[in-house]
């Protein structure tokens, strides 16, 4: 998916990519976010996810990246590749 010029305000996760999904995001803004970008594998039968972000603005966030094992996030030419498995169920805990 390609995302451009969105504004996210007051959210737990700004943009999430999961289960082999690929997201490109450009020229967007994030304000008052717990985690700006999350890339992870939720289902065992799928694979890692990726996010490629550029030209975006970030204000008042707790964590910029949450990256699961094998998933990756490229943000402002900096690449983060997940080196350990995260507990994905905790991401959905508040919504059950």
Secondary structure, DSSP 4 states (H G I P E B T S, - for coil): -EEES-EEEEEEEEEEEETT-EEEEES-EEEEEEEEEEEE--STTS---EEEEES-EEEEEEEEEEE-BT-EEEETTEEEEB-S---GGGGGGGG-
